[in-house]
């Protein structure tokens, strides 16, 4: 599906949830000196121009990263790395002009021994990704189907690492495809941390995916969800599954939930949660 472009949604509430969790996962990988590799199925363009016509058309970032950056009161340390990635692109923090996608966030954690492998099929997004990161020898960019590409590159030589699965879900089949894909991937690379983002829509298509995931022979799998005001149509929540969840990730998410929900919620019924889809 080559019609989706994330620039229309960059920096929205789902990105804030997803990229905060991603930052915590990358921090966990860096706690050990041994090298790691980050692989992503749908990388997008790297970082996004919030002043562009596309981003301004929806202005979703004004209800996502903007209020989070402007939130009052002490910021929990769990957000330090994520918000630092945003500030690195915005020297004038009073006016946000750019937003880091997951490739840019992951690149910020690279040490000399670590590697990134980014898959992006959309020709325009791939060209921009290549422009931003093509000269970095630690970042490998592939214009290919991300599901196929990541599977072919697994397990990497480092044997440690993180896979980010983040399709647009424009294809309804993705909800059934992802559990089968994760089952096959974990058989090739059993200790991989696998992060799966999913939208929470009025149609509740994600529930079938979660049901299928529960049936897999997986190790501890953490689920975190941010729920905003339920709507009759469209997305009103953001979910993340983490297979082989690092130690204390659940505690870190819980420690930051109040700060995140206070900044982003548009309704008193908004909620955040972190629980075990599959216990250890």
N, C-alpha and C positions, 0 to 999 in steps of 0.2 A: 504494500500500500504506500504509494509515493505522494499522496496529496497532503499528508499531515506535516505541518511545520510548527515547532514548539514555540517559536518567537511570539506567537499570538498569546501564549499562556505563561511565558517566562516570568518567574518570580511570584507566581500566585501562591495561594495558601498550601496547595499540594506540593509545590516545589519547596516551600519552607520546611514542611514536614519531612519530605523525602531527603533533601540535601542535608538537613540537620542530622538525621539518622545515618546517612552515608558518611558524614564527617566523623561520627563516633566510631563507625566500623573501621575507617581508615586509621584513626588514632589507635585502635586496638591492634591492628596489624603492625604498627610502628613500635609497639612496646617490646617486640623481640628484635634482635639485631639481624636475624636471618632475612634474606630478601623475599619480596613478594611480588606478585603480578596481579594487576587489575584488568579484568576483561569486561567489556560492555557490549550488549547486543544492539542497542539503538542509541548511539552516542549524541546525535544532534550536531549542532555547530560549535560547541565548546563554550562560548559565552555569548550573551545576547544584548543587543542595543535597545535599551528601554525607551530611547527617543525615536526609534524607527516608526514608520507609518503603521506597520503591523502591530507592534506592541502598544502603540497609542490607540489603535482602533478598539482594543478591548480593555486596556489599562488594568488588567487583572493583578498586576504587581502592586497596585495601590491598596489592595486588600490582602496582601501577602507579605512580601519582604519589607515594604515601606513601613507599615505599623510595627513590625517586629524590630526594625532598626530604630524606630522612634519611641519604643516602649520605655516608660518611666520606671524608676526603681532599679535596684541592683540586678545585674544580669547573672544568672547561674553560670558557673564555669563550664558547664556542659555545652554551652553555646559559643564559647570563645573561638574555636577553630572555624566553625561555620561562618560566623559574623566577620571574622578576620578575612575570610576569602571574599566576602562581599566588599569590605572596605578596601581591599587591595585593588579593586577595579574602580573604586569611587573615592579618590583623595578628598573630594569635597563631600562629606557625608550628609550635608544638608540637602543635597540634590543628587538622587540616584540616577545614573545614566546607563549603567551596565549591570548585568546580572550573570554570575558564573553558573554554567551548567555543570553537570556531573563530571565531564572530562576536565574542566578547569579546576574543580574542587579536588579531584584525584591527583592532578598534576602538582598541586600545591603540597602534597604529602610525599612526593617522590624523594627518596634518598639516592645516593649514587648507584646502589645495587638493584633498585626496583624498576619495574617496567609497566607500561600501560599498553593495552591492545584494544583499539576502538573500532567498532564496526558501524558503518552508516551507509545505507543503500541509496538514499535520496541524493541525486547528483549535486544539487545546490548546497545542501547541508554538508555533504562530503567535501566539496571544494572549499567551503569556509573552514571546516575542521582542518583540512590540509594546510590552508593559509596560516592558521593560528599555531599549529603544532608540528608542521611538517619538517622543521629543522631540528627538532629535538630528537636525538637518537634513542632516547629512552621511551619514546611514544611511537607506537606502530599503528598506522591508520589503514583500514581496509574498506574498500567499497564493495561490500558483499552482504548477503543476507546474514543478519546478526545471529540468528539461531544456529544456522549452519556453521558460521565462522567460529563462534565461541566453542561449539562442540568439537570442531576440528582442531582447535588450539588447546584443548584440554586433555590431560593435565599439562600445565606449562613446566618448563625445566625447574622453576623455583619450588614447585610442589606446594607452596603456600600462596593463598591469594583470595580474591574476592571477585565474584561474578555479579554484575548488575544487569537485571532483566527489566526493561522499562519500555515495552511497546506502547503504541498509541491506543490499542484496544479498539481501533476502528473496525477491525475484523473480530466479530463475535467469537470466532473459532479460537482466538487466543486464550480464552478462559478455560477451554478444555485442553488446548495444546500445551500450556505451560506446565501443568502437573506431570504430563507424560514426558515432557522435555526434562524437567528437574529429576525425575526418576532415572532417566537414561544418563544424565550428566553426573549424578552422584555415584553411579556405578563406575564411571570412568575416573572421577576425581572425588573420592569419598570425603576428604577433609576440607573441601572448598567451602568458604562462606558464600552463600547465595542470597542476594537481596532481590526481592521481587516487589516492585511497586504496582499497585492496582487502584483504579478509580472506584469510588463508591457512588453509584448512580441510583436514580429513582427506581430503575428496573431491577436493581439488586443482582446483577449478573455475577458479581464476585462471589456470591454465596456458594454457587456450584463449584467454582474453582477451589474454595476453601474446603469444601466437602471432599473433593477429589484429593487434595493435598493431605488431608487427615488419613487417608487410606494408604499412603505411601510408607515404606519402611525407612523413615528418616530419623536422624538424631534430633536433638532439641531444636524446635522451630518456634521462634518468637513472632507474635503478631502485634503490630501497633497500628492504631487507627485514630484519626482525627475527624470528628464528625461536626459539621457546621449545621446551619438551619436546614432541615429536610425540605426538599423542593419537589414539585410535581414532575419536573423534567430536568435533565442534566445532572452534573456532578455536585454532590453536597458533602463529600468526604474523601479522605485520602488514606490508603492502607499500605503497610509495608510488612512483608514476611521476610524473616531472616532464618535461613537454614544453617545449622551449625553456628548458632548465635554465640558470639564471644562472651566470656565471663563478665557479668555485671552490666551488660547492655540494658537489661530490663530495669535495673536500678537507676541507670543514667537517664533513661527515657522518663521514668516516673519522676525523677528529680527536676526535670525541665518542663513537665506537662503544664503546670500552673502558669508559668511564664509564657509559654507558647499560646495556650488557649486564651489567656487574658489579652494578649496582643491581637489575636486573629479572630476571635469569636464575634459573630454578628447576632447572636441570640443567647439568652441565658441557658438554653437547653444544650448548647454546644458542649461536647465532651471529648476527652482524650482517654485512651486506654492502652495498656500493654499487658498482654497475657500470653500464655503458652498454648499455641495451637497443637503442638506435640511436645509433651514433657520429656525430660531426659530419661 
